[in-house]
Amino acid sequence: MGPRRSTASSCRRLLLPLLLLGVSGFFQSYAVEVNIKDASNATCLYADWLMRFLITYESNNGDFKTTTLNLSLSVTHNGSICGNDTQAALVAVQFGEGHSWSINITKNNETYQGDFITLTYNTNDTAVFPDAKRKGPVTVLVKDPLHPVQLNTVFVCHNSYFIETENITQIFWNVTVEAFVQNDTVSKKESRCPADTPTSAPTVSPTIASTTTLSPAPTTAPKPVENPDTGNYSLKSGNKTCFLVTVGLQLNVSQEKPLLININPKTTIADGACGNTIATLKLNDGNSTLIGFTFAVKNTSASVQKFYLREVNVTLLNRLNGSVISSADNSNFSKWDAFLGSSYMCRKEQSLQINELVQVHTFNLWIQPFLVEANKFATAEECIADSDLNFLIPIAVGVALGFLIVLVFISYIIGRRKSRTGYQSV
């Protein structure tokens, strides 16, 4: 697989440095091919890939919205350099209305590796950010998580991969990249990403079951969908835990064939941000599902404050090609409220209607988004459903005991009568 064009003509598609373990894209995302040459006109860095970005921003009315930033048809790569033993290689691309993305790649003995990825998005682009409160360029820096790649080896990742930071998800797929190319020839030796590499054990993925019953075997009844496993997640601010949650999550997605998707806590990573009045939790199942929860603080009186769930957004990605299966957002919730400094608990199943197609079901929920102390939940305020359950249990026990007493009393009366009848017959 050799370079297909010169630097001047390679801007038609995008490049992705080794960090990118292929990910998904769709809509107007265009591929870009970059073929960087050295002073002798020999190829020194080759990259070809697709990417797009999901960005959460604050609107003029104070709500938080999630938008999709795609690559445009016209992409430049000004500032890209080859690098050498002492200087990092740099792949830099510019696209759209003032947006740019870059990665620097370092060389170490027999390997090369991505270092930092820099994304700058411009909220003055009203087509992408139509009502952004903050205007102008915003720059985000993230460490490239990819492992080192041997020199004279091309990194390849066809399947999707995403990197999530506080308010941005970067999605990559169909990635081919080789830095520090030798002898003007892109290597035929490949290093594949984990998503492309088959394993001996089956890949753990969210449980997906169709809600439409398939024809069962003659002697086998349809297997019911099990409740999701409960996961424990937390966020830190510095070295201090600032957000705690225990929950089992299940998605109900209504499409051509309705799906129930159980989120597997073993493969799910928590990210987000803590604040004094706003806190966000983002759950990335490492496979195809992103779920975001936003909590806010409200004043119920001059001296009393409560927190509550304000917004939930869900994005489902096609694991193979990165296309969005479903994207839903609801910023008008007022649920799960509790006094600031306490936690909220609801063991019973709850349903959150995101839109007409997507629901989020929670099980065994226990959450505290503010004022966490000593890495422990504060005293919990229970939901009405749990309170009703706690109220009904002693009533049921009392009724059962009362019924037992009546039975004992009736048995005693019957026994007495039989005894008297026996005496009279004698």
TACORTA-V140278 format. One record per helix or strand of 3 or more residues. SS is the DSSP state (H for helix, E for strand). FROM is the first residue (numbers start at 0). TO is the last residue. If there is no record, write none. Layout:
ss={SS	SS}
from={FROM	FROM}
to={TO	TO}
This chain:
ss={H	E	E	E	E	E	E	E	E	E	E	E	H	E	E	E	E	H	E	E	E	E	E	E	E	E	E	E	H}
from={9	31	42	63	88	98	110	136	153	160	167	189	193	206	230	239	258	264	268	277	288	304	323	334	342	349	357	379	383}
to={11	36	58	69	94	107	121	142	156	163	178	191	195	209	236	252	261	266	272	283	298	316	329	338	345	352	367	381	424}
